[in-house]
């Protein structure tokens, strides 16, 4: 039986994190899927901590990020079940995670496991091949790619230029909440 260990962390925005890869796709996901503020990601957190930090930096104020920490291929199916159980509303794929990354068969497995309940997005064209609803990032040439089976392609014309600005350091923003869970048994 798997028992998730849960750790809640309030993460403040810092100048050292740059949301260059995730800012535009998170902004686009908010426009395509409005009202969704609980994001999730399945990754080897120890090896993808910087990418998770970049994703966290890109999230809208007041959002929640659930990180399912999967260290082994055998944990992927359980990780997908945990994403559903935790109430994630939008699932992000990381471009370089050692297990669940854009283009990996394990990412396809996770996306297929949750796709009827949770739209997924990535930052590379491979994310669309994984079954994600959308992809946007440097690897797409900053072009928004939509999966026509999951998203109305007419939306492409509605989404305008995406502008990323850093919040002033003195601003009192409600930080995003991070929930770290692991499918490892204890």
C-alpha positions in Angstrom: 0.0 0.0 0.0 1.3 3.4 -0.9 1.1 6.2 1.6 2.0 9.6 0.3 4.2 11.8 2.5 3.0 15.3 2.1 5.0 18.4 2.6 3.5 21.9 2.2 5.9 24.7 1.5 5.2 28.3 0.9 7.6 29.4 -1.8 8.3 33.0 -2.2 9.2 34.4 -5.6 13.0 35.0 -5.9 15.1 36.9 -8.4 17.3 33.8 -9.0 14.5 31.8 -10.6 13.8 32.6 -14.3 10.4 31.4 -15.7 11.6 31.7 -19.3 10.5 28.3 -20.3 7.2 28.0 -18.5 5.9 31.6 -18.4 4.3 31.7 -21.8 2.8 28.1 -21.7 1.4 28.7 -18.2 -0.1 32.0 -19.4 -1.6 30.3 -22.5 -3.0 27.4 -20.3 -4.7 30.0 -18.1 -6.4 31.5 -21.2 -7.3 28.2 -22.8 -8.5 26.6 -19.5 -9.6 29.5 -17.4 -10.3 29.2 -13.7 -7.8 26.3 -13.1 -5.2 27.1 -10.4 -4.1 23.7 -9.2 -1.1 22.6 -11.3 0.7 19.3 -11.1 3.9 17.7 -12.3 5.3 14.2 -12.1 9.1 14.1 -12.0 12.2 13.0 -10.2 12.2 16.0 -7.9 15.8 15.6 -6.8 17.0 15.8 -10.4 14.4 18.3 -11.7 14.4 20.7 -8.8 15.5 23.7 -10.9 12.8 23.0 -13.6 10.2 22.7 -10.9 11.4 26.1 -9.5 11.0 27.6 -13.0 7.5 26.2 -13.3 6.7 27.5 -9.8 8.0 31.0 -10.7 5.6 31.0 -13.7 2.5 30.1 -11.9 -0.1 32.8 -11.2 -0.3 34.2 -7.7 -2.3 32.0 -5.3 -1.8 28.8 -7.4 -1.0 25.4 -5.9 1.6 23.1 -7.4 1.5 19.4 -6.6 4.8 17.7 -7.3 4.6 13.9 -7.4 8.2 12.8 -6.8 8.7 9.6 -8.9 12.3 8.2 -8.7 11.7 5.0 -10.6 9.8 3.8 -13.7 7.8 1.5 -11.6 6.2 4.4 -9.7 4.8 6.1 -12.8 1.4 4.5 -12.8 0.9 5.2 -9.1 2.1 8.8 -9.7 -0.7 9.3 -12.3 -3.2 8.0 -9.8 -1.9 10.5 -7.2 -2.2 13.4 -9.6 -5.9 12.5 -9.9 -6.4 12.0 -6.2 -4.8 15.3 -5.3 -7.2 17.3 -7.4 -4.7 18.6 -10.0 -6.4 20.7 -12.7 -3.6 21.2 -15.2 -0.6 18.9 -15.6 2.8 20.2 -16.8 5.5 18.0 -18.4 9.1 19.0 -17.8 11.3 19.0 -20.9 14.3 17.3 -19.3 13.2 15.1 -16.5 15.0 11.7 -16.5 11.7 9.7 -16.4 8.6 11.8 -17.2 9.6 14.4 -19.8 8.3 15.7 -23.1 8.6 12.8 -25.6 9.1 9.9 -23.1 6.8 6.9 -23.2 6.2 7.5 -19.5 4.9 11.0 -20.1 2.5 9.5 -22.7 1.4 7.0 -20.0 0.7 9.7 -17.4 -1.1 12.0 -19.9 -3.3 9.2 -21.1 -4.0 8.2 -17.5 -5.4 11.7 -16.7 -6.5 13.2 -20.0 -10.2 12.7 -19.4 -10.0 14.8 -16.3 -6.8 17.0 -16.5 -5.5 18.9 -19.5 -1.7 18.6 -19.9 0.9 20.9 -21.4 4.5 21.0 -22.2 7.2 23.2 -23.8 8.3 21.1 -26.8 6.5 19.7 -29.8 7.0 16.2 -28.3 4.5 17.1 -25.7 1.8 17.1 -28.4 2.9 13.6 -29.4 2.5 12.6 -25.7 -1.1 13.6 -25.9 -0.9 17.0 -24.3 -3.5 19.7 -25.1 -0.9 22.3 -25.9 2.8 23.1 -26.1 4.6 26.4 -26.1 8.3 27.2 -25.6 11.7 27.8 -27.2 11.6 24.4 -28.8 8.3 25.3 -30.6 9.8 28.6 -31.8 7.4 30.3 -29.4 4.5 29.1 -31.5 1.5 27.8 -29.6 0.9 24.2 -30.7 -2.6 22.8 -30.0 -3.8 19.2 -30.1 -6.9 19.5 -32.3 -8.4 16.4 -30.6 -8.4 18.2 -27.2 -8.5 22.0 -27.9 -10.5 24.0 -30.5 -7.8 25.1 -33.0 -9.7 28.3 -33.5 -8.4 29.4 -30.1 -5.0 29.9 -31.7 -6.3 33.1 -33.2 -7.6 34.4 -29.9 -4.5 34.1 -27.9 -2.4 37.3 -28.3 1.1 38.2 -27.4 2.2 36.9 -24.1 4.2 39.3 -21.9 6.2 38.2 -18.9 7.2 40.7 -16.3 8.8 40.1 -12.9 6.9 41.2 -9.8 8.6 44.0 -7.8 10.5 42.6 -4.9 8.6 44.7 -2.4 5.2 43.5 -3.7 3.2 41.5 -1.2 2.1 38.6 -3.4 0.5 35.5 -2.1 3.1 32.9 -3.0 2.1 29.7 -4.8 1.8 26.7 -2.5 3.8 23.6 -3.2 2.6 20.1 -2.3 5.3 17.4 -2.6 4.1 13.8 -2.6 5.8 10.6 -3.3 4.5 7.2 -4.5 7.2 5.4 -2.6 6.0 3.1 0.2 7.0 3.8 3.8 
